[in-house]
Amino acid sequence: MASTSAKGKSISNEQTSFENKVTEFPIVGIGASAGGLEAFKDLLESLPLDTGLAFVIIQHLAAGQESMLTDILSRFTGMVVLQVEDGMHVKPNHVYVIPPGSTMTLVEGSLKLNPKGKSLRPIDAFLSSLATERKTQAIGVVLSGTGTDGTEGLKAVKDEGGITFAQDPESAQYAGMPQSAISAESVDFVLFPEKIAKEISRIAKHPQLVRSEIVPQEPKTSIETGLRRIFTLLKLSFNVDFSHYKETVINRRITRRMVISHVDNIIKYAEFFGTHPAELQALFNDMLIGVTSFFREPDTFSILNEKLFPKLLKNLASKEPVRIWIPGCSTGEEAYSFAIALQEFLEESGAGDLQVQIFGTDVNEKNVDKSRQGIYPKSIEADVSEGRLKRFFTSFNGSYQIAKFIRDKCIFAKQDLTADPPFSNLSLISCRNMLIYFDSQLQERIMSILHYALRPNGFLVLGESESVGKSTTLFEPVFKKSFIYVKKTAEPRVNFGFASTSSLF
């Protein structure tokens, strides 16, 4: 009887899990501020009532005042429109409206409310949680409003494989928010609200979006054939081998582009490049998407300043420069964050005249060019303090540019970490949140490359959720339970996979 009960329980659990997967559906997060009501009206009036999607509206609303937004929006659609209560479960073909004085996140299919407090970015907060939970089934929309709220949220949606929209600034009463997202290249579609509704309606019927994970749902032979063709085309065009990127990452990136390109089969998508050559460049850019920001994971920079930079200086010989490498630097925020943090530390330590060389490399030439320019949108105000903005940045055509004395410390170059010769004699390498995109075989190879590039007693900084994995013979943690490592002196015999180990610099 006991075994029968256990078996029944197991079957019940499996059934629940299956039902949960079946009931997953795409969710659309729609953010707006000033001028948003008219945009909401145009969008909702153009949406069918049976898309199978849920719509969550995040409007900047003043705390302490009763909102009529739910009642007003009900006039523009036949869908059920509800003001959110904490823990409310999201259902398809419903519209959910954030209440005043709240921030809101999506957690396991339910909407969680928290007091807004001093937060000025409720749209970013919701869209980031939506991206984490729904991955390829996340759709983000930013409509009329002032400021930059929504830009970082759309970046997160795009990184996880979702689709992003911004209202065409020409149609917005206030163009600040959509223009910020567009300038940050976080947006897939720039359209008037009624056109956004029509595109969302089309996307809602796409089998890849409905199934959430497109590629794995196709026959295995079709997947393998399609992926081989796509990898070959990317290798021939950009000389980058994606075959050792994690399968989940590859699936999300390809899924996203298939939905955007109106293609529902991976074999057809591989053939699609023949008549749409620009799509191959778009896919390449998507494959290399990485969420980055200034002073990302702030606790890391606190540890650097308090514990690691002092050790780094102690290891330097007289007049020896500090040499730091940021592989996979994306658009440069990480490199400049290190340059600023180190400059502050050196000045406080009385060593402000010490030479600093920071090398940022990325496989995407477009990212390298942006890094060299050092120009960033106003949305960086969320991550960079006012004092740092005044000291280390200058105003540039409505954006911010890194001050020249910081840019002069940073050298950017195109480099494929997995194929090109590495740097050498480095004091520190920051390789944060990049290894998570690679399979275990490539991770081990990269660890050997990083070990080679560091000088004796050089430091390796990883993301807060990363570790050196099996490479414990190459690195040991600097602190207990740390994501910061020091190079072990034993030199492994490693074939790096390129013709010469002569370094770039």
SEKOL-988688 format. One record per residue (C-alpha): y, x, z; residue in one letter; residue number from 1. Coordinates in steps of 0.02 Angstrom, whole numbers. Example, Ala and Ser with C-alpha at 12.3 -4.5 7.8 and 13.67 -1.06 7.14 Angstrom:
BEGIN
+--------+--------+--------+---------+-----+
:     yy :     xx :     zz : residuo : num :
+--------+--------+--------+---------+-----+
:   -225 :    615 :    390 :       A :   1 :
:    -53 :    684 :    357 :       S :   2 :
+--------+--------+--------+---------+-----+
//
This chain:
BEGIN
+--------+--------+--------+---------+-----+
:     yy :     xx :     zz : residuo : num :
+--------+--------+--------+---------+-----+
:      0 :      0 :      0 :       M :   1 :
:    117 :    142 :     43 :       A :   2 :
:     91 :    224 :   -126 :       S :   3 :
:    119 :     59 :   -214 :       T :   4 :
:    281 :     35 :   -119 :       S :   5 :
:    340 :    210 :   -162 :       A :   6 :
:    297 :    183 :   -343 :       K :   7 :
:    390 :     19 :   -344 :       G :   8 :
:    540 :    103 :   -265 :       K :   9 :
:    533 :    240 :   -397 :       S :  10 :
:    527 :    113 :   -537 :       I :  11 :
:    672 :     20 :   -457 :       S :  12 :
:    776 :    180 :   -448 :       N :  13 :
:    738 :    220 :   -629 :       E :  14 :
:    786 :     44 :   -681 :       Q :  15 :
:    951 :     57 :   -584 :       T :  16 :
:    988 :    224 :   -666 :       S :  17 :
:    951 :    151 :   -837 :       F :  18 :
:   1061 :      0 :   -805 :       E :  19 :
:   1203 :    112 :   -748 :       N :  20 :
:   1194 :    210 :   -910 :       K :  21 :
:   1187 :     52 :  -1014 :       V :  22 :
:   1337 :    -22 :   -925 :       T :  23 :
:   1446 :    131 :   -953 :       E :  24 :
:   1586 :     94 :  -1075 :       F :  25 :
:   1746 :    179 :  -1131 :       P :  26 :
:   1902 :    160 :  -1023 :       I :  27 :
:   2080 :    172 :  -1088 :       V :  28 :
:   2213 :    242 :   -971 :       G :  29 :
:   2388 :    190 :  -1024 :       I :  30 :
:   2539 :    270 :   -941 :       G :  31 :
:   2723 :    229 :   -957 :       A :  32 :
:   2887 :    238 :   -863 :       S :  33 :
:   3060 :    182 :   -919 :       A :  34 :
:   3050 :     71 :  -1073 :       G :  35 :
:   2865 :     44 :  -1048 :       G :  36 :
:   2866 :   -145 :  -1040 :       L :  37 :
:   2909 :   -168 :  -1223 :       E :  38 :
:   2778 :    -39 :  -1273 :       A :  39 :
:   2645 :   -126 :  -1165 :       F :  40 :
:   2690 :   -291 :  -1249 :       K :  41 :
:   2672 :   -223 :  -1426 :       D :  42 :
:   2508 :   -137 :  -1385 :       L :  43 :
:   2425 :   -281 :  -1292 :       L :  44 :
:   2476 :   -411 :  -1421 :       E :  45 :
:   2391 :   -307 :  -1556 :       S :  46 :
:   2228 :   -281 :  -1462 :       L :  47 :
:   2076 :   -393 :  -1494 :       P :  48 :
:   2006 :   -478 :  -1339 :       L :  49 :
:   1829 :   -412 :  -1362 :       D :  50 :
:   1842 :   -224 :  -1391 :       T :  51 :
:   1716 :   -189 :  -1254 :       G :  52 :
:   1842 :    -70 :  -1174 :       L :  53 :
:   1932 :    -79 :  -1008 :       A :  54 :
:   2120 :    -48 :  -1001 :       F :  55 :
:   2203 :     30 :   -849 :       V :  56 :
:   2393 :     28 :   -844 :       I :  57 :
:   2489 :    156 :   -742 :       I :  58 :
:   2674 :    114 :   -736 :       Q :  59 :
:   2802 :    207 :   -631 :       H :  60 :
:   2843 :     73 :   -501 :       L :  61 :
:   2958 :     89 :   -350 :       A :  62 :
:   2874 :     76 :   -180 :       A :  63 :
:   2919 :    -68 :    -64 :       G :  64 :
:   2957 :   -191 :   -203 :       Q :  65 :
:   2847 :   -332 :   -265 :       E :  66 :
:   2797 :   -308 :   -446 :       S :  67 :
:   2790 :   -446 :   -575 :       M :  68 :
:   2709 :   -332 :   -703 :       L :  69 :
:   2537 :   -414 :   -691 :       T :  70 :
:   2607 :   -587 :   -724 :       D :  71 :
:   2718 :   -525 :   -865 :       I :  72 :
:   2577 :   -432 :   -954 :       L :  73 :
:   2466 :   -587 :   -943 :       S :  74 :
:   2583 :   -671 :  -1067 :       R :  75 :
:   2542 :   -541 :  -1201 :       F :  76 :
:   2351 :   -547 :  -1200 :       T :  77 :
:   2206 :   -665 :  -1175 :       G :  78 :
:   2112 :   -533 :  -1076 :       M :  79 :
:   2104 :   -551 :   -888 :       V :  80 :
:   2247 :   -452 :   -811 :       V :  81 :
:   2228 :   -399 :   -628 :       L :  82 :
:   2332 :   -301 :   -505 :       Q :  83 :
:   2217 :   -168 :   -435 :       V :  84 :
:   2148 :   -180 :   -259 :       E :  85 :
:   2067 :    -28 :   -180 :       D :  86 :
:   1885 :    -12 :   -234 :       G :  87 :
:   1899 :   -138 :   -376 :       M :  88 :
:   1758 :   -110 :   -502 :       H :  89 :
:   1811 :    -90 :   -683 :       V :  90 :
:   1740 :   -212 :   -812 :       K :  91 :
:   1758 :   -213 :  -1002 :       P :  92 :
:   1885 :   -328 :  -1087 :       N :  93 :
:   1994 :   -327 :   -930 :       H :  94 :
:   2167 :   -254 :   -899 :       V :  95 :
:   2202 :   -172 :   -731 :       Y :  96 :
:   2379 :   -138 :   -668 :       V :  97 :
:   2425 :    -10 :   -535 :       I :  98 :
:   2516 :    -87 :   -385 :       P :  99 :
:   2686 :    -21 :   -327 :       P : 100 :
:   2691 :    130 :   -211 :       G : 101 :
:   2517 :    192 :   -259 :       S : 102 :
:   2426 :    327 :   -351 :       T : 103 :
:   2257 :    283 :   -425 :       M : 104 :
:   2099 :    372 :   -477 :       T : 105 :
:   1933 :    321 :   -554 :       L : 106 :
:   1781 :    360 :   -446 :       V : 107 :
:   1607 :    304 :   -499 :       E : 108 :
:   1675 :    159 :   -599 :       G : 109 :
:   1792 :     96 :   -463 :       S : 110 :
:   1980 :    112 :   -443 :       L : 111 :
:   2034 :    201 :   -285 :       K : 112 :
:   2212 :    182 :   -219 :       L : 113 :
:   2312 :    303 :   -114 :       N : 114 :
:   2492 :    299 :    -53 :       P : 115 :
:   2607 :    373 :   -184 :       K : 116 :
:   2705 :    476 :    -60 :       G : 117 :
:   2812 :    604 :   -150 :       K : 118 :
:   2700 :    609 :   -304 :       S : 119 :
:   2797 :    595 :   -466 :       L : 120 :
:   2643 :    608 :   -577 :       R : 121 :
:   2531 :    454 :   -554 :       P : 122 :
:   2487 :    453 :   -740 :       I : 123 :
:   2422 :    632 :   -734 :       D : 124 :
:   2321 :    590 :   -578 :       A : 125 :
:   2233 :    442 :   -657 :       F : 126 :
:   2203 :    519 :   -828 :       L : 127 :
:   2130 :    677 :   -750 :       S : 128 :
:   2007 :    574 :   -648 :       S : 129 :
:   1966 :    469 :   -801 :       L : 130 :
:   1928 :    627 :   -900 :       A : 131 :
:   1813 :    694 :   -764 :       T : 132 :
:   1717 :    531 :   -747 :       E : 133 :
:   1705 :    465 :   -925 :       R : 134 :
:   1707 :    626 :  -1031 :       K : 135 :
:   1692 :    571 :  -1213 :       T : 136 :
:   1718 :    390 :  -1162 :       Q : 137 :
:   1894 :    425 :  -1097 :       A : 138 :
:   2046 :    372 :  -1199 :       I : 139 :
:   2220 :    421 :  -1141 :       G : 140 :
:   2384 :    343 :  -1198 :       V : 141 :
:   2562 :    395 :  -1153 :       V : 142 :
:   2703 :    275 :  -1195 :       L : 143 :
:   2891 :    269 :  -1168 :       S : 144 :
:   2963 :    358 :  -1017 :       G : 145 :
:   3070 :    501 :   -955 :       T : 146 :
:   3001 :    665 :   -889 :       G : 147 :
:   2832 :    743 :   -922 :       T : 148 :
:   2705 :    637 :   -826 :       D : 149 :
:   2549 :    612 :   -933 :       G : 150 :
:   2553 :    779 :  -1023 :       T : 151 :
:   2428 :    866 :   -908 :       E : 152 :
:   2321 :    709 :   -898 :       G : 153 :
:   2304 :    701 :  -1087 :       L : 154 :
:   2258 :    886 :  -1089 :       K : 155 :
:   2117 :    847 :   -968 :       A : 156 :
:   2056 :    700 :  -1073 :       V : 157 :
:   2055 :    807 :  -1229 :       K : 158 :
:   1964 :    949 :  -1142 :       D : 159 :
:   1823 :    834 :  -1086 :       E : 160 :
:   1799 :    765 :  -1262 :       G : 161 :
:   1904 :    608 :  -1251 :       G : 162 :
:   2036 :    542 :  -1373 :       I : 163 :
:   2223 :    549 :  -1341 :       T : 164 :
:   2373 :    449 :  -1404 :       F : 165 :
:   2561 :    459 :  -1384 :       A : 166 :
:   2691 :    332 :  -1438 :       Q : 167 :
:   2791 :    391 :  -1587 :       D : 168 :
:   2956 :    448 :  -1507 :       P : 169 :
:   3052 :    354 :  -1642 :       E : 170 :
:   2987 :    189 :  -1573 :       S : 171 :
:   3006 :    232 :  -1388 :       A : 172 :
:   3156 :    175 :  -1287 :       Q : 173 :
:   3138 :    339 :  -1191 :       Y : 174 :
:   3052 :    479 :  -1287 :       A : 175 :
:   3034 :    608 :  -1147 :       G : 176 :
:   2855 :    575 :  -1094 :       M : 177 :
:   2775 :    555 :  -1266 :       P : 178 :
:   2876 :    701 :  -1335 :       Q : 179 :
:   2819 :    813 :  -1192 :       S : 180 :
:   2636 :    773 :  -1228 :       A : 181 :
:   2661 :    801 :  -1415 :       I : 182 :
:   2749 :    968 :  -1386 :       S : 183 :
:   2605 :   1025 :  -1276 :       A : 184 :
:   2482 :    984 :  -1417 :       E : 185 :
:   2388 :    865 :  -1303 :       S : 186 :
:   2389 :    722 :  -1428 :       V : 187 :
:   2269 :    671 :  -1567 :       D : 188 :
:   2368 :    521 :  -1634 :       F : 189 :
:   2557 :    492 :  -1634 :       V : 190 :
:   2585 :    309 :  -1678 :       L : 191 :
:   2689 :    154 :  -1643 :       F : 192 :
:   2610 :     47 :  -1503 :       P : 193 :
:   2539 :    -84 :  -1621 :       E : 194 :
:   2460 :     54 :  -1727 :       K : 195 :
:   2388 :    132 :  -1569 :       I : 196 :
:   2304 :    -36 :  -1533 :       A : 197 :
:   2228 :    -43 :  -1707 :       K : 198 :
:   2162 :    135 :  -1696 :       E : 199 :
:   2088 :    103 :  -1524 :       I : 200 :
:   2004 :    -55 :  -1594 :       S : 201 :
:   1926 :     50 :  -1733 :       R : 202 :
:   1870 :    185 :  -1613 :       I : 203 :
:   1793 :     54 :  -1499 :       A : 204 :
:   1665 :     13 :  -1633 :       K : 205 :
:   1616 :    194 :  -1664 :       H : 206 :
:   1434 :    221 :  -1611 :       P : 207 :
:   1471 :    393 :  -1539 :       Q : 208 :
:   1601 :    325 :  -1419 :       L : 209 :
:   1494 :    178 :  -1367 :       V : 210 :
:   1344 :    289 :  -1331 :       R : 211 :
:   1452 :    416 :  -1237 :       S : 212 :
:   1346 :    565 :  -1293 :       E : 213 :
:   1335 :    560 :  -1481 :       I : 214 :
:   1238 :    707 :  -1543 :       V : 215 :
:   1089 :    693 :  -1424 :       P : 216 :
:   1059 :    513 :  -1481 :       Q : 217 :
:   1018 :    568 :  -1658 :       E : 218 :
:    845 :    632 :  -1710 :       P : 219 :
:    817 :    809 :  -1646 :       K : 220 :
:    787 :    878 :  -1821 :       T : 221 :
:    951 :    804 :  -1883 :       S : 222 :
:   1044 :    878 :  -1736 :       I : 223 :
:    972 :   1052 :  -1764 :       E : 224 :
:   1004 :   1047 :  -1951 :       T : 225 :
:   1181 :    984 :  -1930 :       G : 226 :
:   1223 :   1109 :  -1794 :       L : 227 :
:   1154 :   1255 :  -1896 :       R : 228 :
:   1263 :   1206 :  -2043 :       R : 229 :
:   1417 :   1186 :  -1933 :       I : 230 :
:   1388 :   1352 :  -1842 :       F : 231 :
:   1366 :   1439 :  -2009 :       T : 232 :
:   1528 :   1369 :  -2077 :       L : 233 :
:   1624 :   1417 :  -1920 :       L : 234 :
:   1551 :   1592 :  -1924 :       K : 235 :
:   1594 :   1617 :  -2107 :       L : 236 :
:   1771 :   1549 :  -2089 :       S : 237 :
:   1822 :   1618 :  -1918 :       F : 238 :
:   1692 :   1753 :  -1878 :       N : 239 :
:   1649 :   1672 :  -1712 :       V : 240 :
:   1470 :   1632 :  -1662 :       D : 241 :
:   1457 :   1471 :  -1561 :       F : 242 :
:   1267 :   1469 :  -1551 :       S : 243 :
:   1268 :   1529 :  -1368 :       H : 244 :
:   1397 :   1405 :  -1307 :       Y : 245 :
:   1326 :   1275 :  -1188 :       K : 246 :
:   1248 :   1126 :  -1273 :       E : 247 :
:   1349 :   1000 :  -1172 :       T : 248 :
:   1512 :   1085 :  -1223 :       V : 249 :
:   1463 :   1089 :  -1407 :       I : 250 :
:   1410 :    906 :  -1404 :       N : 251 :
:   1574 :    848 :  -1327 :       R : 252 :
:   1681 :    947 :  -1449 :       R : 253 :
:   1587 :    890 :  -1604 :       I : 254 :
:   1577 :    711 :  -1539 :       T : 255 :
:   1766 :    707 :  -1520 :       R : 256 :
:   1800 :    766 :  -1696 :       R : 257 :
:   1671 :    646 :  -1771 :       M : 258 :
:   1756 :    498 :  -1688 :       V : 259 :
:   1929 :    555 :  -1745 :       I : 260 :
:   1865 :    586 :  -1922 :       S : 261 :
:   1776 :    416 :  -1936 :       H : 262 :
:   1605 :    499 :  -1961 :       V : 263 :
:   1454 :    430 :  -1867 :       D : 264 :
:   1317 :    556 :  -1912 :       N : 265 :
:   1310 :    743 :  -1882 :       I : 266 :
:   1233 :    780 :  -2053 :       I : 267 :
:   1374 :    682 :  -2136 :       K : 268 :
:   1498 :    775 :  -2027 :       Y : 269 :
:   1430 :    944 :  -2086 :       A : 270 :
:   1454 :    883 :  -2265 :       E : 271 :
:   1627 :    813 :  -2222 :       F : 272 :
:   1704 :    987 :  -2221 :       F : 273 :
:   1674 :   1004 :  -2409 :       G : 274 :
:   1804 :    870 :  -2448 :       T : 275 :
:   1911 :    895 :  -2292 :       H : 276 :
:   1933 :   1083 :  -2265 :       P : 277 :
:   2071 :   1058 :  -2135 :       A : 278 :
:   1942 :    975 :  -2022 :       E : 279 :
:   1849 :   1140 :  -2000 :       L : 280 :
:   2007 :   1219 :  -1927 :       Q : 281 :
:   2028 :   1067 :  -1814 :       A : 282 :
:   1849 :   1083 :  -1752 :       L : 283 :
:   1871 :   1269 :  -1722 :       F : 284 :
:   2026 :   1234 :  -1618 :       N : 285 :
:   1933 :   1100 :  -1520 :       D : 286 :
:   1785 :   1214 :  -1487 :       M : 287 :
:   1903 :   1335 :  -1399 :       L : 288 :
:   1998 :   1207 :  -1296 :       I : 289 :
:   2016 :   1266 :  -1117 :       G : 290 :
:   2119 :   1184 :   -983 :       V : 291 :
:   2245 :   1310 :   -919 :       T : 292 :
:   2405 :   1306 :   -820 :       S : 293 :
:   2520 :   1419 :   -722 :       F : 294 :
:   2450 :   1474 :   -554 :       F : 295 :
:   2292 :   1373 :   -579 :       R : 296 :
:   2187 :   1361 :   -421 :       E : 297 :
:   2333 :   1409 :   -306 :       P : 298 :
:   2218 :   1467 :   -165 :       D : 299 :
:   2161 :   1609 :   -278 :       T : 300 :
:   2339 :   1673 :   -294 :       F : 301 :
:   2362 :   1665 :   -106 :       S : 302 :
:   2207 :   1774 :    -84 :       I : 303 :
:   2268 :   1893 :   -218 :       L : 304 :
:   2434 :   1916 :   -133 :       N : 305 :
:   2369 :   1929 :     45 :       E : 306 :
:   2208 :   2027 :     21 :       K : 307 :
:   2170 :   2089 :   -153 :       L : 308 :
:   2334 :   2163 :   -215 :       F : 309 :
:   2346 :   2276 :    -61 :       P : 310 :
:   2170 :   2341 :    -97 :       K : 311 :
:   2216 :   2364 :   -280 :       L : 312 :
:   2368 :   2471 :   -237 :       L : 313 :
:   2269 :   2574 :   -113 :       K : 314 :
:   2144 :   2620 :   -250 :       N : 315 :
:   2278 :   2685 :   -370 :       L : 316 :
:   2311 :   2870 :   -392 :       A : 317 :
:   2493 :   2927 :   -389 :       S : 318 :
:   2596 :   2855 :   -533 :       K : 319 :
:   2439 :   2775 :   -608 :       E : 320 :
:   2478 :   2606 :   -692 :       P : 321 :
:   2398 :   2443 :   -640 :       V : 322 :
:   2291 :   2386 :   -787 :       R : 323 :
:   2236 :   2204 :   -790 :       I : 324 :
:   2136 :   2112 :   -923 :       W : 325 :
:   2134 :   1923 :   -949 :       I : 326 :
:   1996 :   1886 :  -1078 :       P : 327 :
:   2005 :   1711 :  -1152 :       G : 328 :
:   2190 :   1702 :  -1106 :       C : 329 :
:   2218 :   1542 :  -1207 :       S : 330 :
:   2407 :   1515 :  -1225 :       T : 331 :
:   2456 :   1647 :  -1097 :       G : 332 :
:   2487 :   1551 :   -935 :       E : 333 :
:   2356 :   1651 :   -839 :       E : 334 :
:   2422 :   1820 :   -894 :       A : 335 :
:   2601 :   1777 :   -852 :       Y : 336 :
:   2547 :   1702 :   -684 :       S : 337 :
:   2467 :   1869 :   -638 :       F : 338 :
:   2621 :   1963 :   -699 :       A : 339 :
:   2737 :   1856 :   -592 :       I : 340 :
:   2626 :   1859 :   -437 :       A : 341 :
:   2602 :   2047 :   -448 :       L : 342 :
:   2788 :   2077 :   -477 :       Q : 343 :
:   2829 :   1977 :   -320 :       E : 344 :
:   2701 :   2074 :   -219 :       F : 345 :
:   2759 :   2245 :   -280 :       L : 346 :
:   2939 :   2207 :   -238 :       E : 347 :
:   2892 :   2148 :    -63 :       E : 348 :
:   2788 :   2308 :    -43 :       S : 349 :
:   2928 :   2422 :   -100 :       G : 350 :
:   2833 :   2472 :   -257 :       A : 351 :
:   2933 :   2371 :   -384 :       G : 352 :
:   2946 :   2518 :   -504 :       D : 353 :
:   2756 :   2535 :   -523 :       L : 354 :
:   2701 :   2520 :   -704 :       Q : 355 :
:   2600 :   2362 :   -741 :       V : 356 :
:   2501 :   2330 :   -901 :       Q : 357 :
:   2423 :   2159 :   -924 :       I : 358 :
:   2314 :   2132 :  -1077 :       F : 359 :
:   2282 :   1953 :  -1132 :       G : 360 :
:   2154 :   1923 :  -1269 :       T : 361 :
:   2090 :   1768 :  -1355 :       D : 362 :
:   1979 :   1733 :  -1505 :       V : 363 :
:   2105 :   1607 :  -1573 :       N : 364 :
:   2249 :   1690 :  -1665 :       E : 365 :
:   2355 :   1535 :  -1639 :       K : 366 :
:   2339 :   1553 :  -1450 :       N : 367 :
:   2385 :   1738 :  -1461 :       V : 368 :
:   2544 :   1698 :  -1557 :       D : 369 :
:   2595 :   1567 :  -1428 :       K : 370 :
:   2560 :   1688 :  -1287 :       S : 371 :
:   2673 :   1819 :  -1364 :       R : 372 :
:   2815 :   1694 :  -1381 :       Q : 373 :
:   2796 :   1640 :  -1200 :       G : 374 :
:   2877 :   1469 :  -1231 :       I : 375 :
:   2814 :   1321 :  -1128 :       Y : 376 :
:   2860 :   1136 :  -1110 :       P : 377 :
:   2956 :   1060 :   -965 :       K : 378 :
:   2792 :    996 :   -892 :       S : 379 :
:   2761 :   1168 :   -815 :       I : 380 :
:   2883 :   1114 :   -679 :       E : 381 :
:   2731 :   1032 :   -596 :       A : 382 :
:   2649 :   1203 :   -571 :       D : 383 :
:   2794 :   1326 :   -559 :       V : 384 :
:   2913 :   1323 :   -411 :       S : 385 :
:   3099 :   1302 :   -438 :       E : 386 :
:   3130 :   1477 :   -374 :       G : 387 :
:   3007 :   1553 :   -497 :       R : 388 :
:   3079 :   1450 :   -640 :       L : 389 :
:   3252 :   1519 :   -604 :       K : 390 :
:   3196 :   1699 :   -586 :       R : 391 :
:   3056 :   1722 :   -712 :       F : 392 :
:   3101 :   1596 :   -849 :       F : 393 :
:   3249 :   1559 :   -962 :       T : 394 :
:   3298 :   1396 :  -1047 :       S : 395 :
:   3248 :   1388 :  -1230 :       F : 396 :
:   3284 :   1234 :  -1339 :       N : 397 :
:   3237 :   1112 :  -1202 :       G : 398 :
:   3086 :   1216 :  -1150 :       S : 399 :
:   3056 :   1367 :  -1040 :       Y : 400 :
:   3028 :   1546 :  -1101 :       Q : 401 :
:   2956 :   1686 :   -995 :       I : 402 :
:   3093 :   1812 :   -952 :       A : 403 :
:   3088 :   1969 :  -1058 :       K : 404 :
:   3055 :   2088 :   -913 :       F : 405 :
:   2893 :   1992 :   -877 :       I : 406 :
:   2846 :   1975 :  -1061 :       R : 407 :
:   2864 :   2164 :  -1079 :       D : 408 :
:   2723 :   2189 :   -953 :       K : 409 :
:   2601 :   2085 :  -1056 :       C : 410 :
:   2514 :   2135 :  -1218 :       I : 411 :
:   2419 :   2001 :  -1315 :       F : 412 :
:   2288 :   2031 :  -1449 :       A : 413 :
:   2154 :   1936 :  -1544 :       K : 414 :
:   1982 :   1981 :  -1479 :       Q : 415 :
:   1810 :   1904 :  -1469 :       D : 416 :
:   1742 :   1952 :  -1299 :       L : 417 :
:   1564 :   1923 :  -1360 :       T : 418 :
:   1578 :   2038 :  -1512 :       A : 419 :
:   1726 :   2159 :  -1506 :       D : 420 :
:   1741 :   2322 :  -1407 :       P : 421 :
:   1809 :   2294 :  -1231 :       P : 422 :
:   1951 :   2377 :  -1137 :       F : 423 :
:   1917 :   2520 :  -1016 :       S : 424 :
:   1981 :   2597 :   -854 :       N : 425 :
:   2044 :   2430 :   -790 :       L : 426 :
:   2101 :   2396 :   -613 :       S : 427 :
:   2063 :   2210 :   -619 :       L : 428 :
:   1990 :   2079 :   -736 :       I : 429 :
:   2025 :   1894 :   -717 :       S : 430 :
:   1890 :   1796 :   -808 :       C : 431 :
:   1916 :   1625 :   -730 :       R : 432 :
:   1832 :   1466 :   -789 :       N : 433 :
:   1772 :   1540 :   -952 :       M : 434 :
:   1590 :   1582 :   -915 :       L : 435 :
:   1555 :   1397 :   -886 :       I : 436 :
:   1563 :   1371 :  -1074 :       Y : 437 :
:   1421 :   1495 :  -1112 :       F : 438 :
:   1233 :   1489 :  -1091 :       D : 439 :
:   1148 :   1604 :   -965 :       S : 440 :
:   1100 :   1735 :  -1095 :       Q : 441 :
:   1279 :   1758 :  -1152 :       L : 442 :
:   1343 :   1754 :   -972 :       Q : 443 :
:   1233 :   1903 :   -925 :       E : 444 :
:   1291 :   2000 :  -1078 :       R : 445 :
:   1473 :   1968 :  -1039 :       I : 446 :
:   1448 :   2026 :   -859 :       M : 447 :
:   1387 :   2193 :   -924 :       S : 448 :
:   1540 :   2206 :  -1037 :       I : 449 :
:   1658 :   2168 :   -892 :       L : 450 :
:   1569 :   2296 :   -783 :       H : 451 :
:   1591 :   2428 :   -917 :       Y : 452 :
:   1776 :   2389 :   -936 :       A : 453 :
:   1820 :   2412 :   -752 :       L : 454 :
:   1861 :   2578 :   -671 :       R : 455 :
:   1761 :   2627 :   -514 :       P : 456 :
:   1805 :   2506 :   -374 :       N : 457 :
:   1887 :   2389 :   -500 :       G : 458 :
:   1895 :   2204 :   -460 :       F : 459 :
:   1829 :   2050 :   -551 :       L : 460 :
:   1908 :   1880 :   -516 :       V : 461 :
:   1810 :   1725 :   -566 :       L : 462 :
:   1847 :   1539 :   -549 :       G : 463 :
:   1829 :   1464 :   -376 :       E : 464 :
:   1667 :   1376 :   -426 :       S : 465 :
:   1592 :   1525 :   -520 :       E : 466 :
:   1484 :   1673 :   -471 :       S : 467 :
:   1410 :   1828 :   -554 :       V : 468 :
:   1241 :   1741 :   -562 :       G : 469 :
:   1100 :   1864 :   -591 :       K : 470 :
:   1219 :   2012 :   -609 :       S : 471 :
:   1212 :   2060 :   -426 :       T : 472 :
:   1166 :   2239 :   -473 :       T : 473 :
:   1335 :   2256 :   -559 :       L : 474 :
:   1454 :   2170 :   -437 :       F : 475 :
:   1463 :   2129 :   -253 :       E : 476 :
:   1582 :   2007 :   -167 :       P : 477 :
:   1738 :   2081 :    -89 :       V : 478 :
:   1744 :   1947 :     46 :       F : 479 :
:   1610 :   1837 :    120 :       K : 480 :
:   1573 :   1686 :     10 :       K : 481 :
:   1699 :   1751 :   -115 :       S : 482 :
:   1729 :   1727 :   -301 :       F : 483 :
:   1813 :   1897 :   -306 :       I : 484 :
:   1699 :   2045 :   -338 :       Y : 485 :
:   1708 :   2234 :   -341 :       V : 486 :
:   1617 :   2341 :   -469 :       K : 487 :
:   1461 :   2430 :   -408 :       K : 488 :
:   1462 :   2612 :   -460 :       T : 489 :
:   1291 :   2616 :   -544 :       A : 490 :
:   1317 :   2612 :   -733 :       E : 491 :
:   1188 :   2503 :   -823 :       P : 492 :
:   1122 :   2551 :   -992 :       R : 493 :
:   1179 :   2407 :  -1099 :       V : 494 :
:   1182 :   2370 :  -1285 :       N : 495 :
:   1345 :   2275 :  -1303 :       F : 496 :
:   1303 :   2213 :  -1478 :       G : 497 :
:   1445 :   2298 :  -1572 :       F : 498 :
:   1450 :   2461 :  -1667 :       A : 499 :
:   1551 :   2560 :  -1540 :       S : 500 :
:   1598 :   2546 :  -1358 :       T : 501 :
:   1765 :   2631 :  -1389 :       S : 502 :
:   1892 :   2520 :  -1303 :       S : 503 :
:   2041 :   2430 :  -1376 :       L : 504 :
:   2166 :   2517 :  -1261 :       F : 505 :
+--------+--------+--------+---------+-----+
//
